[in-house]
Amino acid sequence: MNRGLVVALSGGVGGAKLALGLSRVLPPDELLIVANTGDDFEHLGLDISPDIDTLTYVLAGLDNIEQGWGRRDETWSFMATIASVGGADWFRLGDRDLALHVERTRRRHAGETLTQVTADITRRLGIEHRIRPMSDDRVRTRVLSDGGWLDFQDYFVRQQCRPVVRKLAFDGVATARPQPELMTALADRVRAVVICPSNPFISIEPILAVPGLRAAIEGCGAPVVAVSPIVDGKAVKGPTAKMMQELGLAVTSASVAERYGDLLDGYVVDRDDARGVRGKVHVAPTLMTTPADKEALARAVLAFADQLS
Amino acid sequence: MNRGLVVALSGGVGGAKLALGLSRVLPPDELLIVANTGDDFEHLGLDISPDIDTLTYVLAGLDNIEQGWGRRDETWSFMATIASVGGADWFRLGDRDLALHVERTRRRHAGETLTQVTADITRRLGIEHRIRPMSDDRVRTRVLSDGGWLDFQDYFVRQQCRPVVRKLAFDGVATARPQPELMTALADRVRAVVICPSNPFISIEPILAVPGLRAAIEGCGAPVVAVSPIVDGKAVKGPTAKMMQELGLAVTSASVAERYGDLLDGYVVDRDDARGVRGKVHVAPTLMTTPADKEALARAVLAFADQLS
C-alpha cells in the first residue's frame, strides 16, 4: 500500500505550510521532511534551529498563527529580563519556546545529534511524521553585504534584512554530511521530491549544497517538483523578493525556477505566475491561508508529481 | 572615615535577611558578602547558584516576598513547557529567574569566573555592595543518607529534605581556592566577621571548609560574631532543625555555637535562646520580618562586635 516516500525540502514559515498540508494527506511512513539548518545559530549560549522549530510547532499545532512565528500562548518574561542582566535581547525568545532551546542545548552538549534531539522532541509533541535536519554537522548561512560578511541571524533578525545582499555562503557545508536517513531514503523507493515554497537562497540552496544531496535527489528517479514562493510578483513572506532584486534577478516565479535549473521536473505556480516558466508547469492556488488550502495544495503537488513519473 | 570592613558569611534566605540589613547600615566599601556556593549545581545544562541569586534578588529588591524564594513578578511558562520536550521539572525555574541562569551559563562557558559574572550582574541590577562567591572553583555539597550519597539539590529540592542526613561532604573543597578579594580583604583592616543566621551545616561550613579561609578569619584580628539561626528551639526556615536532630545535636542555639567552636568571639541569640551558650552572648530579636527588623539586627550585631574588639 505504500506509494513510496515523499521527501519535502523546507525552510521555515512558508515551507512549513506545505509541509503541514503534506502531513495531512500522507501517512507518517510516506513523508520525510528535510529542514534547512543553515539558519541555526548559537545565541545566549543556546542552540537555536529556527526552521526545525517552525516545522515542529506548525506540525504539532503549537504555532502562533497571529504572530506568524514562534509558539502559541507565549509569554515574554525572559525577554523582559535578559537585558537587565547583560544579555542580548535582539532575538526574541518566548518563555515556552525557550524550553525547547534549553533542552536541545543540554542534550547536544551531552552528545546527542540534532537528528536524535529533533526526533525525540517532535515525537513528544505528538508529531508522527519525520522532521529531519539536512545534516547533523554545522552549516551556517552567511550574507555578504557592502560592509562585509554577516552571520545570517544578524542580517535577518538584528538588521531586519536591511543590508543589501551581494552573495550568500554556507559555512561548513563543504565538509557537512547529509543526514543519514535522508540518503537511505533517497536510495529507496521515492514517490516525489517536493521543494516547498521557501526562500530558494537561504532555505533550499543550503540543503542542496550539502555534498551528495543534490546528486542523490537527481539520481533517485522520482520527479522533483518545486512550489514557487512568488505569488503575483511578490514574495508571500520574508526577504525573498528584496534578495532577488539585490542579486539581480527578476522577482518572478520563472527566475526561481531558473535558479533550480535542471533539478526540477515540474513547477507549481499560482494563477498569474506561469509566464516565462520553461518546462512542465502546474497552476494551483499557492497562497495557503486555511488548513484546507494547505491540504489542497499538497494534493495538487502530489497529483502533478504522479503525472510526471 | 572607613571603619574597617565587615565580612558577612551567608547562605540563602535566612542569611540574606541580615545581609540586606547590613547593606542598609553600611556603605558599599565597608561590606563584603561571602556567599556559599556549595548548593550550586548544573541543571538543564544551566549553571545555577541559588545562594548568590537569593542574595542578589534580596539586595536588589527583586525577591519574591510572598513565595519566600525566587524573583518577584515571576511567570512560569518555561516550567509549564519543559516536561513536554523531555526536560526535568523538579527544580522550579521562573521565566525571569531563568534569564540570570542563561546569561551566567553563557558567560562562564565563555571563560568568565563566577566572581566576574556575579560582580557584573549585581552591578547591573543596582547593587552597590559586593556579593562574592566563597570560591571560583567548583564545590558541591553532598548528603549521606541511608540510601547512599545524594547531590544536594536532589536531597533539598527533589526529595524535599525527606532523607535522613547522616553526614555531609563538600566535594571539591580540598582543592578549591578562596575567592581572591576575600583573602585580600581579610589581610587588611577588618571590623568584624559576621556569620549570618544561615544553616551551619550546608551554608556556613562549606565556606569555612575552603582551605585557608577559616585560618584567615581567625587570624584577621577582628571579632567573629554569629547570629543564631535557631529561635525558640526551632529553625526559622528550612531543614536546619531536622538536620540537627538527625546529626544527633540538640536543636538549640547553644549547639550551633558549639559547632562553630573557637571561631566565635560573640554570639547573638533571640530572647529565650541564651541558655547554655558559652562565651560572650548578646540578646536581640533575630526574627527579621520587616526591613526595620533587618536594619535593627544589623546595627545590634555591629555594635556588639565593636564592643568585643
Boltz contact constraints between the chains, C-beta under 6 A:
constraints:
  - contact:
      token1: [A, 44]
      token2: [B, 102]
      max_distance: 6.0
  - contact:
      token1: [A, 44]
      token2: [B, 106]
      max_distance: 6.0
  - contact:
      token1: [A, 45]
      token2: [B, 105]
      max_distance: 6.0
  - contact:
      token1: [A, 45]
      token2: [B, 106]
      max_distance: 6.0
  - contact:
      token1: [A, 45]
      token2: [B, 109]
      max_distance: 6.0
  - contact:
      token1: [A, 75]
      token2: [B, 75]
      max_distance: 6.0
  - contact:
      token1: [A, 75]
      token2: [B, 77]
      max_distance: 6.0
  - contact:
      token1: [A, 77]
      token2: [B, 75]
      max_distance: 6.0
  - contact:
      token1: [A, 77]
      token2: [B, 95]
      max_distance: 6.0
  - contact:
      token1: [A, 77]
      token2: [B, 96]
      max_distance: 6.0
  - contact:
      token1: [A, 78]
      token2: [B, 95]
      max_distance: 6.0
  - contact:
      token1: [A, 78]
      token2: [B, 98]
      max_distance: 6.0
  - contact:
      token1: [A, 78]
      token2: [B, 99]
      max_distance: 6.0
  - contact:
      token1: [A, 81]
      token2: [B, 96]
      max_distance: 6.0
  - contact:
      token1: [A, 81]
      token2: [B, 99]
      max_distance: 6.0
  - contact:
      token1: [A, 82]
      token2: [B, 99]
      max_distance: 6.0
  - contact:
      token1: [A, 85]
      token2: [B, 99]
      max_distance: 6.0
  - contact:
      token1: [A, 85]
      token2: [B, 100]
      max_distance: 6.0
  - contact:
      token1: [A, 85]
      token2: [B, 103]
      max_distance: 6.0
  - contact:
      token1: [A, 85]
      token2: [B, 121]
      max_distance: 6.0
  - contact:
      token1: [A, 86]
      token2: [B, 103]
      max_distance: 6.0
  - contact:
      token1: [A, 86]
      token2: [B, 124]
      max_distance: 6.0
  - contact:
      token1: [A, 87]
      token2: [B, 103]
      max_distance: 6.0
  - contact:
      token1: [A, 95]
      token2: [B, 77]
      max_distance: 6.0
  - contact:
      token1: [A, 95]
      token2: [B, 78]
      max_distance: 6.0
  - contact:
      token1: [A, 95]
      token2: [B, 95]
      max_distance: 6.0
  - contact:
      token1: [A, 96]
      token2: [B, 77]
      max_distance: 6.0
  - contact:
      token1: [A, 96]
      token2: [B, 81]
      max_distance: 6.0
  - contact:
      token1: [A, 98]
      token2: [B, 78]
      max_distance: 6.0
  - contact:
      token1: [A, 99]
      token2: [B, 78]
      max_distance: 6.0
  - contact:
      token1: [A, 99]
      token2: [B, 81]
      max_distance: 6.0
  - contact:
      token1: [A, 99]
      token2: [B, 82]
      max_distance: 6.0
  - contact:
      token1: [A, 99]
      token2: [B, 85]
      max_distance: 6.0
  - contact:
      token1: [A, 100]
      token2: [B, 85]
      max_distance: 6.0
  - contact:
      token1: [A, 102]
      token2: [B, 44]
      max_distance: 6.0
  - contact:
      token1: [A, 103]
      token2: [B, 85]
      max_distance: 6.0
  - contact:
      token1: [A, 103]
      token2: [B, 86]
      max_distance: 6.0
  - contact:
      token1: [A, 103]
      token2: [B, 87]
      max_distance: 6.0
  - contact:
      token1: [A, 105]
      token2: [B, 45]
      max_distance: 6.0
  - contact:
      token1: [A, 106]
      token2: [B, 44]
      max_distance: 6.0
  - contact:
      token1: [A, 106]
      token2: [B, 45]
      max_distance: 6.0
  - contact:
      token1: [A, 109]
      token2: [B, 45]
      max_distance: 6.0
  - contact:
      token1: [A, 121]
      token2: [B, 85]
      max_distance: 6.0
  - contact:
      token1: [A, 124]
      token2: [B, 86]
      max_distance: 6.0
